[in-house]
Every structure is written in C-alpha cells, then in structure tokens.
Amino acid sequence: MNLLVCGGAGFIGSNFIRYMLGKYSDYKIVNYDKLTYAGNLENLKDVENNPNYTFVQGDIVDLEHLGKVIKEHGITHVINFAAETHVDRSIHGGCKDFVLTNTLGVQMILDAVRNNSLQKFVNVSTDEVYGSLELDEPERFTENTPIEPNMPYAAAKAGGDLMCRAYFATHKVPVVVTHCSNNYGPYQFPEKLIPFFIFKLLKGEKVPVYGDGLNVRDWIHVVDHARALDLLLHKGIPGEVYNIGVDNERNNLEITKMILRLMNLGEDRIEYITDRPGHDRRYAIDASKITALGWTPEYTKEKFEQGLKETIDWYLGNQPWVENLWQKKKDEMNKFQNDLQRSQEKMQSAT
Ligand SMILES: NC(=O)c1ccc[n+]([C@@H]2O[C@H](COP(=O)([O-])OP(=O)(O)OC[C@H]3O[C@@H](n4cnc5c(N)ncnc54)[C@H](O)[C@@H]3O)[C@@H](O)[C@H]2O)c1
C-alpha cells in the first residue's frame, strides 16, 4: 500500500502514522499536511527518518498539488484527517476555514481519488454530525441516525461526509466514511479538553467547566481509533459508513474530577463558566457494525482510568514537546483565548 495521509501532522493523524509504520514494514506513507496552527511535525520526530515515511506540505483544497503528489508517489490509498477541528473556534472565531477544509477539501480529495482511479479513500469524520441525544435515554447513534449537526464545525464535517456519499452514488468512488467519538491520548493540541486541563493545572490555574458539566461524550483511546481505521482501509466496504466508539460515556465533570484525582489535586480547582452556545448534551456510539467486521478495542470502558492515567503521565513526561509547542504557537493560542474570553463576557452580560 502507498498511502497518502492528509492531515497527518495533527493529533490523530500522527498517532495513526506511527501505528501504521510500526505495523507494516512494506507500506509507504506520505503525510500531506498544510501545517495550520494545529499541525506539528514534532509529533512525528521519532519516525521522520523512517525510509517508508515522507512529509509534503500541502493544502487539501489544492487539487492540482494533490494530483501531483499522488502521481509522484504512486499512491494507491488515501485517508483524510485534515480538518479545522476546534468547535469553540468555529463558534467564536468565524467558520469560513471550517467550510473550506472540512467540506470543499474533502470534495477535492474525492476528485483526486477519482481522477487517479485509486483503490480506497477513508474519510475520517465525527459523531458530532448526528447532533445531540438526551441524557438518560437508551438510544445511541447508529449509522442510520439522521445527520443533524448543531455546530458550524459539525455542519462543515457533515458537508464533507455527504460529498463522499454523493461521489460513491454518482461516480462509484471507493470511499468509506467513519464517525468516531471523542479521542484521548498523546500528542493532542493543548486547546482540547484533556491536555488543556492538564496544562492549566500544572500552571496552578483553575479548570473551566461549561454549564453544569453534565454533557456526555463517549471517550476512545486514539490508538484504538487508529486500529479501527487500519481495519477499514483494508476491509471497509466502499459506500458504507462506520461508527467508532467503545461504549465509554462520561460527563465532563466526571472527566474533570478523574483528572484532578489522578494529579492529586482537589475539586476546588474547578471553575464553572457560561455554557457553550448550541452545546450538544450527549453523544453515544453504537459500534456494532465495525465490531462485526473484526475490530476489538484495547482500552474498553473498564480500562478508561488506566488510559487516562497513561495519557496524563505522557504529557507530564514530555514537557519539552509541550514547551516547544507553546513557544511556537503562543501568539495563536493567546489570540484565541482572548477572542473566547470576550465572546463569553458578551454572552454573560446578555443573560
Ligand atoms: N479529536 C477528536 O476527538 C476527534 C473525534 C472524532 C473525529 N475526529 C476527526 O479526526 C480528524 C483529525 O482530528 P484531530 O483531532 O487529529 O485534528 P487536529 O486539529 O489535531 O489536526 C488536524 C490536522 O489537519 C491539518 N490541516 C488542517 N487544514 C488542512 C488543509 N486544508 N490541508 C491539509 N492539512 C490541513 C492541520 O495542520 C493538522 O495537522 C478530523 O477530521 C476530526 O474531525 C476527531
């Protein structure tokens, strides 16, 4: 397999590349990434000299460049992680880039796959496209749940997914779409909940919990996600959608308290803040379709605390990774934090 990994310098993409290079000694991997603020080649420092790995800086919206890279490297398969991924940015910072990358960018990859008659394209998407479930109801998202995104990020991702559906129906492009739940693990950009909280706590600050903290997410270890994607690259049926999750529903307060306990800190470090507008109440995944295909996650619900502890230990043991990231992205991070604070103050005074 000569695999083009779009967006491989981010959190999940870099974990996926490391997993694939470790498992297959005869696969070639080309990491095609624009290196937005969220892209970080430090995530792949340990594999950058692997002869099976190449990095190319590029934008998925640029069809001509995509086509050139596919031809130059004899690409046979594509997997796409490239996306604008931060929900709060899509709410408080404008969402044009979300639509460009998450919808138009996916369409460009579909054209590139079609133009070059590639064997398979896996488009990595999210459970957020399904909208929200109620607390205390038995229902979970299946692949037949209607697409009802509530946030600009999720709507832009849904746009890309629907393009995949249409390109399969119209042009028979061999595409598989995945809807995965919230990931945790090493190398996550520290604006996302778990690393964000760890670094705030390390700096002696309080951690902000939205609303009543009872919003539920279904947490999966990033390496289990990588395993599922590996399976789908090989065995996923073109035109099909697969949900990925490990039946590990936890509310934000529970996660926060677990992090505090694992870091030997008290609950006085929690600060409740105004809820996120359009904040979905609950996501829960029914993963029976991919399980039937042969996927068995290692970090089950019972092993979540162990996975979280390993994740915290990884961040604590990799301070230089954090410091370098912080230095390089300081302006970007500060600007976003200021935008977010201003937006939250505005919401506070309006209520
Ligand atoms: N993180 C989660 O919990 C989660 C859960 C389910 C699904 N997903 C999906 O998985 C994918 C990866 O998520 P992540 O958390 O690793 O994201 P991330 O923000 O850490 O990484 C995104 C990567 O995409 C690159 N990128 C952005 N725009 C690009 C463009 N136009 N062209 C090329 N590269 C571009 C960035 O430089 C970065 O390296 C996304 O599609 C996301 O929707 C994430």
PDBQT file of the ligand as one rigid body, heavy atoms in Angstrom, charges set to zero:
ROOT
HETATM    1  N1  LIG A 401     -10.084  14.735  18.124  1.00  0.00    +0.000 N 
HETATM    2  C1  LIG A 401     -11.207  14.047  18.247  1.00  0.00    +0.000 C 
HETATM    3  O1  LIG A 401     -11.639  13.741  19.353  1.00  0.00    +0.000 OA
HETATM    4  C2  LIG A 401     -11.934  13.569  17.004  1.00  0.00    +0.000 A 
HETATM    5  C3  LIG A 401     -13.031  12.703  17.155  1.00  0.00    +0.000 A 
HETATM    6  C4  LIG A 401     -13.676  12.231  16.010  1.00  0.00    +0.000 A 
HETATM    7  C5  LIG A 401     -13.253  12.625  14.762  1.00  0.00    +0.000 A 
HETATM    8  N2  LIG A 401     -12.198  13.485  14.638  1.00  0.00    +0.000 N 
HETATM    9  C6  LIG A 401     -11.772  13.852  13.284  1.00  0.00    +0.000 C 
HETATM   10  O2  LIG A 401     -10.458  13.345  13.097  1.00  0.00    +0.000 OA
HETATM   11  C7  LIG A 401      -9.710  14.209  12.251  1.00  0.00    +0.000 C 
HETATM   12  C8  LIG A 401      -8.409  14.579  12.928  1.00  0.00    +0.000 C 
HETATM   13  O3  LIG A 401      -8.685  15.243  14.159  1.00  0.00    +0.000 OA
HETATM   14  P1  LIG A 401      -7.501  15.762  15.106  1.00  0.00    +0.000 P 
HETATM   15  O4  LIG A 401      -8.057  15.899  16.464  1.00  0.00    +0.000 OA
HETATM   16  O5  LIG A 401      -6.295  14.965  14.874  1.00  0.00    +0.000 OA
HETATM   17  O6  LIG A 401      -7.270  17.221  14.485  1.00  0.00    +0.000 OA
HETATM   18  P2  LIG A 401      -6.046  18.226  14.644  1.00  0.00    +0.000 P 
HETATM   19  O7  LIG A 401      -6.661  19.592  14.677  1.00  0.00    +0.000 OA
HETATM   20  O8  LIG A 401      -5.147  17.813  15.746  1.00  0.00    +0.000 OA
HETATM   21  O9  LIG A 401      -5.241  18.033  13.272  1.00  0.00    +0.000 OA
HETATM   22  C9  LIG A 401      -5.726  18.472  12.038  1.00  0.00    +0.000 C 
HETATM   23  C10 LIG A 401      -4.561  18.431  11.048  1.00  0.00    +0.000 C 
HETATM   24  O10 LIG A 401      -5.062  18.813   9.758  1.00  0.00    +0.000 OA
HETATM   25  C11 LIG A 401      -4.148  19.727   9.167  1.00  0.00    +0.000 C 
HETATM   26  N3  LIG A 401      -4.915  20.565   8.220  1.00  0.00    +0.000 N 
HETATM   27  C12 LIG A 401      -5.893  21.462   8.514  1.00  0.00    +0.000 A 
HETATM   28  N4  LIG A 401      -6.366  22.019   7.381  1.00  0.00    +0.000 NA
HETATM   29  C13 LIG A 401      -5.695  21.433   6.354  1.00  0.00    +0.000 A 
HETATM   30  C14 LIG A 401      -5.766  21.565   4.937  1.00  0.00    +0.000 A 
HETATM   31  N5  LIG A 401      -6.610  22.426   4.357  1.00  0.00    +0.000 N 
HETATM   32  N6  LIG A 401      -4.945  20.800   4.171  1.00  0.00    +0.000 NA
HETATM   33  C15 LIG A 401      -4.066  19.926   4.739  1.00  0.00    +0.000 A 
HETATM   34  N7  LIG A 401      -3.952  19.778   6.083  1.00  0.00    +0.000 NA
HETATM   35  C16 LIG A 401      -4.765  20.517   6.879  1.00  0.00    +0.000 A 
HETATM   36  C17 LIG A 401      -3.572  20.515  10.336  1.00  0.00    +0.000 C 
HETATM   37  O11 LIG A 401      -2.337  21.139  10.003  1.00  0.00    +0.000 OA
HETATM   38  C18 LIG A 401      -3.424  19.404  11.378  1.00  0.00    +0.000 C 
HETATM   39  O12 LIG A 401      -2.178  18.753  11.247  1.00  0.00    +0.000 OA
HETATM   40  C19 LIG A 401     -10.613  15.411  11.956  1.00  0.00    +0.000 C 
HETATM   41  O13 LIG A 401     -11.203  15.238  10.709  1.00  0.00    +0.000 OA
HETATM   42  C20 LIG A 401     -11.682  15.350  13.036  1.00  0.00    +0.000 C 
HETATM   43  O14 LIG A 401     -12.899  15.873  12.581  1.00  0.00    +0.000 OA
HETATM   44  C21 LIG A 401     -11.536  13.968  15.727  1.00  0.00    +0.000 A 
ENDROOT
TORSDOF 0
